[in-house]
Amino acid sequence: MWDSEEKEYLYLKEVKYNEEHSLFTVVNMELTRTENVDRWDVEKVQADINLNDDTLYTRTDEDYIDKYEEVLGDSMDALEDYYKH
């Protein structure tokens, strides 16, 4: 649902993930070399990369550490309250 006053969608949750993928692909490169120079310059790199659930290796919520520390702190507080009574 669109909130016309706030100019944003209601109930829309934005989550960012860090993902690692594992795949095999062919990479085509065009290199140039100037005479009398032992250096190659990369002119063009082309690769067909298709990332999907088949290539997904790991996915971690970007805020995982912050959420973990918050939960850990809450559990420590609960334990402290438990042992005080």
N, C-alpha and C positions, 0 to 999 in steps of 0.2 A: 504494500500500500504506500502511496506517495503522500508525504506530509507537505502540503503547499506552503505552510507557514515556515517550517524549518528547512524546506527545500532539500529533503532527503527521504529515502525509503525507510519506512518503519520496519522493525524486526529484521533488519539486514545485518548480519554479523560478518565482519571481515576478518579472516584469519590468514596469516602469512606462514608459509612453510618453507623450510630449507629441504631440498630434495637432492639425493644422489642417484644417478642412473648409471647402469652398466650396459654397454652395447658395443657391437662391432659394426663398423661402417667403413666405407671407402672414402678416402680423402684425396682429391686431386689438387696439386699445387703447381703453379707456374713460377719458376725461378729465373732470375737473370744474373749474369756474372759479368762484371766489367773486366776487360783484359788487364793482366798484370796485377790483379787484386785477388787476394785469397778470401774473398767474401761473396756470398750469394745474397741477393735481395729477393724477398718474397713479393711477387707481383699480385698473385691471386690465389685464394684458397676456396675450394668448393667441396661441400660435403652434404649428403642427404641424411639428415638427422630427424628421427621420429621418436619423440619421448612419449611413453604411455605407461600403463600399468605393467606391461610385460618387461619394460626396461627399468622400472623403479626398483632401486636397491634399498634406500631408506628414506623416510619422511619424518621430519621433526618439526613440531610447532615452533615458530620463531621465538615465542615468549615462554618456551618450556622451562628454562632455568628460573625465570622470575616466578612462574606458577609453582614450580617445585619448591622453591625457597619459601613461598607463602604458605603452602600446605605443610611443609616441615615446621615452620614457625607456629602454625595453628596447633599442630599435634603436640609440640613441645609445651605450649601454653596449656593444653588440655591435660597433659601428664602432670604438669606443675600444680594445676588446680586439684587434680585427683589426689595427689600425695599430700596436699595441705589439709585435706579433710579427713 
